[in-house]
Amino acid sequence: MRIAIIGGGAAAVGLVDALAVGEAGSAAGEVTVFEPSPHLWRGRPYGPDLDSVLVNVPPVIMSIRYLDAGHYASWLGPERAATHLDELLGQPLVPRALYGSYLADTAEAALAALRGRGWRTRVAAARVVAAARSGGGAGLRVRTEDGHEHPADQVVLCVGGGTPQDHYGLGGAAGFVADPYPLAYTLGQVPAEADVAVIGSGLSAVDVVVSLTARGHAGRIALVSRSGMLPHVWQRPLGHRPVHVTVERVEALCREHGGVTLDDLTGLLRAELGTAGEDFAHFAAEVLAAGSEEPVRRLRRQLAAVADPRIGRRVLQETAHTVGPYAWRLLPEPDRERLRGHYRLATGLASPMVPVNAAALLRLFEAGQLTMVAGVRKIEAAEGGFRVRGDGGDLNADVVVNAVNPPPQAVPRAAEPLVTSLLTDGLAVLHPSGGLVPADPRLHVVGDLAGGGSFITSGIPGVAAAAARSARGLLATLTG
Ligand SMILES: Cc1cc2nc3c(=O)[nH]c(=O)nc-3n(C[C@H](O)[C@H](O)[C@H](O)COP(=O)(O)OP(=O)(O)OC[C@H]3O[C@@H](n4cnc5c(N)ncnc54)[C@H](O)[C@@H]3O)c2cc1C
């Protein structure tokens, strides 16, 4: 069986690792990974960059091996963990490029293990532009940009998420940074005295501000966005295991009621908090206040609550990634729409910022170097710079850095021709809410492009789980 894996980022690493550790008996196949980037296995987030660009979560949820929470921590080892210890979080937080080395080591070890069992493995440094049926539908073929055709029996798309949108039509304007990564390159073009407007207030915007400061930026920085809402701040992990908000409980509710509603999920969270002796109404009010509370005040309060022993926010944060993707597919559309209406809040809760970055932001706010501008309506290039027009007045900037997050299920630009070919050939269809759904059992989609997925961008645990599921399916086909 010839498996073509298109894209060589974290999802592909999870997939080859799961193939290598999975049960295939003596059966052997062939794996070809197609990846045009020079930074194989690292994908968009984990390539070489500034040391100030950190992973956003503690090691226990950065394992690329599904159901082996200690896999990444043991790769990291005690020495590196100590070097990168975040004192506030009590956990190591490494530069994202170092995490990329973990992904690369894991993938190379997996390919070596497969070869040791008689598999053939190959990496093709090329972008895939088409995949279609061949031989009257008996097989599949993958075409790369250089015009080569590669026969395949199974095709797995691991092409990642979308690229940031240019909401204000600033593309091509001098001083506009359309895509901030790698920051080592883009921020190198920003003069130290420049007044910088960063579009967005999510994790990428936080990366930009922290890295500007780490490079000694002296000019003013403004975070400009519509919501003006910063992500929440991580709390120290307590090792609490949810007993109510679990996939098993959601499954049971689904069996009993023939479906699951948002009220059912709220009921599970209420029970979880009740078991821990915490007041649900108080918790819910605190979470919803994020929309109206002054952002710097909230940042200060959250930073002071890093060690708060209450489990509420931790449970919501963790289960948004573990239970959320499963529950999402069971919810009625009106409930999904209600959740989409809270996109910014939900994203900020599910993917908080690390305390070391929160502390850096707070220092900058308090020193007056950083400001937050909400209610932005328009940004235009003007007089060798930019004018930001918002509900609270106008602001001038020399440089604008686009740090908005692409919506989940967006098609990455590099995969647009490929997706068009799959649709044309009938191998896949578009999901009504975005993303791609295979229409042929030989096609698989792992990662944010998978149609019908949650409205929250997946992190490593979600990608690892989906990769392991696909690997199980592939191995069953190989051995069956
Ligand atoms: C800036 C950033 C920081 C993040 N930080 C974290 C974090 O700290 N913790 C966390 O859990 N999650 C984080 N995430 C979430 C992230 O989505 C996942 O961690 C993970 O990188 C997703 O892996 P992927 O393989 O699906 O996509 P990617 O890592 O983006 O990899 C996709 C790969 O596919 C290749 N590709 C695309 N089109 C084609 C084509 N046509 N042919 C061949 N190859 C193609 C691309 O070159 C790329 O290498 C972050 C995301 C971003 C964008």
The ligand as a MOL file (V3000), in Angstrom:
LIG
                    3D

  0  0  0     0  0            999 V3000
M  V30 BEGIN CTAB
M  V30 COUNTS 53 58 0 0 0
M  V30 BEGIN ATOM
M  V30 1 C 1.9370 30.6590 14.8680 0
M  V30 2 C 1.2910 29.4490 15.4730 0
M  V30 3 C 1.6830 29.0270 16.7280 0
M  V30 4 C 1.1030 27.8930 17.2950 0
M  V30 5 N 1.5080 27.4930 18.5250 0
M  V30 6 C 0.9770 26.3780 19.0710 0
M  V30 7 C 1.4070 25.8970 20.3520 0
M  V30 8 O 2.2950 26.4790 20.9820 0
M  V30 9 N 0.8300 24.7950 20.8630 0
M  V30 10 C -0.1380 24.1080 20.1590 0
M  V30 11 O -0.6300 23.0870 20.6500 0
M  V30 12 N -0.5670 24.5290 18.9560 0
M  V30 13 C -0.0490 25.6510 18.4030 0
M  V30 14 N -0.4680 26.0720 17.1680 0
M  V30 15 C -1.5160 25.3120 16.4790 0
M  V30 16 C -0.9560 24.5610 15.2670 0
M  V30 17 O -1.9730 24.6340 14.3200 0
M  V30 18 C -0.5930 23.1210 15.5200 0
M  V30 19 O 0.2610 23.0620 16.6010 0
M  V30 20 C 0.1340 22.4090 14.3420 0
M  V30 21 O 1.2170 23.1610 13.8580 0
M  V30 22 C -0.7360 22.0780 13.1640 0
M  V30 23 O -0.0100 21.1680 12.3560 0
M  V30 24 P -0.3610 20.8720 10.8440 0
M  V30 25 O 0.5880 19.8400 10.3720 0
M  V30 26 O -1.8240 20.6050 10.7350 0
M  V30 27 O -0.1040 22.2550 10.0840 0
M  V30 28 P 1.2760 22.9900 9.7730 0
M  V30 29 O 2.1840 22.8970 10.9280 0
M  V30 30 O 0.9310 24.3360 9.2770 0
M  V30 31 O 1.9190 22.1510 8.5680 0
M  V30 32 C 1.3350 22.0730 7.2980 0
M  V30 33 C 2.4140 21.8050 6.2650 0
M  V30 34 O 1.8040 21.5130 5.0100 0
M  V30 35 C 2.6070 22.0510 3.9890 0
M  V30 36 N 1.7620 22.2150 2.7970 0
M  V30 37 C 0.7120 23.0610 2.6110 0
M  V30 38 N 0.2090 22.9210 1.3740 0
M  V30 39 C 0.9570 21.9560 0.7620 0
M  V30 40 C 0.9260 21.3730 -0.5350 0
M  V30 41 N 0.0390 21.7460 -1.4450 0
M  V30 42 N 1.8380 20.4150 -0.8520 0
M  V30 43 C 2.7550 20.0010 0.0760 0
M  V30 44 N 2.8300 20.5330 1.3260 0
M  V30 45 C 1.9400 21.4960 1.6550 0
M  V30 46 C 3.1150 23.3620 4.5590 0
M  V30 47 O 4.3090 23.7730 3.9080 0
M  V30 48 C 3.3400 23.0010 6.0230 0
M  V30 49 O 4.6670 22.6180 6.2790 0
M  V30 50 C 0.1000 27.1930 16.5840 0
M  V30 51 C -0.2950 27.6440 15.3310 0
M  V30 52 C 0.3080 28.7500 14.7650 0
M  V30 53 C -0.1110 29.1930 13.3760 0
M  V30 END ATOM
M  V30 BEGIN BOND
M  V30 1 1 1 2
M  V30 2 1 2 3
M  V30 3 2 2 52
M  V30 4 2 3 4
M  V30 5 1 4 5
M  V30 6 1 4 50
M  V30 7 2 5 6
M  V30 8 1 6 7
M  V30 9 1 6 13
M  V30 10 2 7 8
M  V30 11 1 7 9
M  V30 12 1 9 10
M  V30 13 2 10 11
M  V30 14 1 10 12
M  V30 15 2 12 13
M  V30 16 1 13 14
M  V30 17 1 14 15
M  V30 18 1 14 50
M  V30 19 1 15 16
M  V30 20 1 16 17
M  V30 21 1 16 18
M  V30 22 1 18 19
M  V30 23 1 18 20
M  V30 24 1 20 21
M  V30 25 1 20 22
M  V30 26 1 22 23
M  V30 27 1 23 24
M  V30 28 2 24 25
M  V30 29 1 24 26
M  V30 30 1 24 27
M  V30 31 1 27 28
M  V30 32 2 28 29
M  V30 33 1 28 30
M  V30 34 1 28 31
M  V30 35 1 31 32
M  V30 36 1 32 33
M  V30 37 1 33 34
M  V30 38 1 33 48
M  V30 39 1 34 35
M  V30 40 1 35 36
M  V30 41 1 35 46
M  V30 42 1 36 37
M  V30 43 1 36 45
M  V30 44 2 37 38
M  V30 45 1 38 39
M  V30 46 1 39 40
M  V30 47 2 39 45
M  V30 48 1 40 41
M  V30 49 2 40 42
M  V30 50 1 42 43
M  V30 51 2 43 44
M  V30 52 1 44 45
M  V30 53 1 46 47
M  V30 54 1 46 48
M  V30 55 1 48 49
M  V30 56 2 50 51
M  V30 57 1 51 52
M  V30 58 1 52 53
M  V30 END BOND
M  V30 END CTAB
M  END
